[in-house]
Amino acid sequence: MKDAHDRNANVEVAYLLQQIEEHDGVCIMATNLIGNIDAAFMRRITYVIHFPFPDPAMREEIYRRTIPREAPLSGDIDWAFLAEKFELSGGHIKNIVLSAAFLAALEEEPIGMRHLLRAAVQELKKNEIVVVREELREIKAARQEKDAAPKIQDITNPVKQTAHEIQPHIDPGKKKPKVKVR
């Protein structure tokens, strides 16, 4: 133990292990950081179920299923674009949809693509997702190719979308923000 934080964490883990051992029923736990679980804890877990990170088709389905049927939607939503460009988990997608719904309600409009894009940018910022210059060049090249031949499907699958790339979709009247690239 190096400091008070380590001691506190060990006390919490010991307490949780004791509660699990004394519990007669089923205990379900979830984590996205399984590598941080220590060996003593893992020995007490009978079954581990791995849920794979959603691929674009799964992400599109998550977007569609997360929005209630009764929710007012505009006709400009490109679910495939959102699923392809934003490589996020189901929890992140849920946050994006909820945030987009609040943005649309604030403006008294149906949920539209600009609300979803704005919410996606906020979610990326919240999770401190950084895009390096090489990725920006790849995205720009892919967009130029797609614009030159709009009927050809983009198969480059850029790694991440950036705020300044989608800003024109959010509010075409605004200037592109200055972006620092690390």
N, C-alpha and C positions, 0 to 999 in steps of 0.2 A: 504494500500500500504506500503510495507516494504522498497523498495528501488527504484532506478531509473529504474531498469529493469521492475518491476511491473508497474510503471507509463507508461513506453514506451509500454508495452504489452497492457495495457488498452486503450491507445490512438489508437493503431493499430486495436484493436477489435472494438472500437467505430467507427472508420473510415470505416471498412469493413461492419459493420451493417448498417451504413448510406448509403453506396453504394448499398447494397442489397435492402434496402427499397425503394430507388429511381429508381431502375432498373425495367423496365416494362416487360422484357423477362424472360426466364427461366435461372436459375442459378444452375450450377452443381458443387458441391464440393465433395472432397474425403478426407478421413482421415483413418488412422489405429489406431488412438488414440481418439476414440469417447468419452471416459471417461473424457478427458481433456476439452471438450467443455462445457462452462458454460450455466446455465439455460436460461439466457436472449437470448443467441445465439440460443439455441435449440428451443425456442418458435417461432422464425422466420422461422424455417425450416418446410416446409409442409410435405415432404415425406422423409423418411430415408430408404434406401435400404441396407440390410446387405448382404455382399458377404462372404460366409463361407470360411474358410481356406481350401485350396485344400488337398484332401486325396491323397494317392499314385497313384490311377488311374488317377485322374485329373492332378497331377504333371507330370506323364508320358506323358499325352496328351499335356501339356504345353511345355514340352521339345521338343516333336516332331513337334509341330506347330510353335515353335519359330525359328527353323532352316529353312532357305529358301530351297526350293526344289533343287535349283541350287547349293547349297553349297556342296563342296566335303566332303564326309564322309568316314571314314574307316569302315571296317566291324566289329570292335571289340567293338562297343558301346552297352552297356547294359542299355537300357533306364529304365527298371524295377528296376534295382539296384539303379540307381541314384534317382529315384522317391521314392523308399522305404527308403533309408538310409539318405537322406537329406530332412528333414521336413522344407521346405522353401516355401515362397509365390511365386506367379507368377512373381513379380518384381525381386526377387532374382534369380529366374531361368533365366529370361531374361538377367540379368547381367552375370550369369555363362556362358550362351551360347555365348554372345557377347565376353566375355573375352577369352573363349576357341577358338573362331574363330580367334581372334587376335594372340593368342599363336601359333595356327596351321599355320597361314599366315606367322608369323615371321620365322618359321622353314620350310616354303614352303612345307607343308604336308597337307593331308586331316585332317579334324577335327576328333580326335580320343578320346578314353576313357581317356587316360592320360591327354589330354588337358582339358577335361571336369572335371576330378577329381582335377587337379591343380587349375582350376578356382573356383571350389566349395570350396576348402580349403581356397583360397584367400577371397571368399565371407564370409565364416564363420569367418575368422580372422577379416575382416573388420567390421563385426557386433558383434564382441567380444563374440561369443558363446563359453561358457566354459562348459566342460564336467567334472563331478565329478568322483571320483575313482569307485564308485559303478556302474556307467554307463559303465565305461571302462571294468569292470569285466563281466558285462552282455554281452557286445558286443563280448568280447573275448570268452566267453562260447558259445555264439550263433555261432560264426565263427567256433569253434572247432566241434560243433555238425554238422554244415553244411558240413564241410570238411570230417567228419567221414561218413556221409550219404548224398552224394551230390544230390541224387534224391528226397530227402525229402525236401519239401518247408519249409523255415525258417519262422515260424509264431511268433517269439518273438518280432519283430518290435522294434529294439533298438532305443533309443531316438535320439541320434545324432552320426554322424560319426566324427572321429578325424583325424587330419593330419597324425599322425604317423601310424595309422592303414592302411591308403590307400597309404602311401608313396611308398611301393613296386610296386604298380600298376603304379605310375607316372614315376619312374625311378628305375627299379630293380637293377641297379648297385650301387646305393647310399646306404650308411648306414642309418639306421633309425635315425631321429633326436632325440635329448634328449628333452623330453617334461616335463614341470613342471605341476603337477596336483595339483589343489587347493582343 
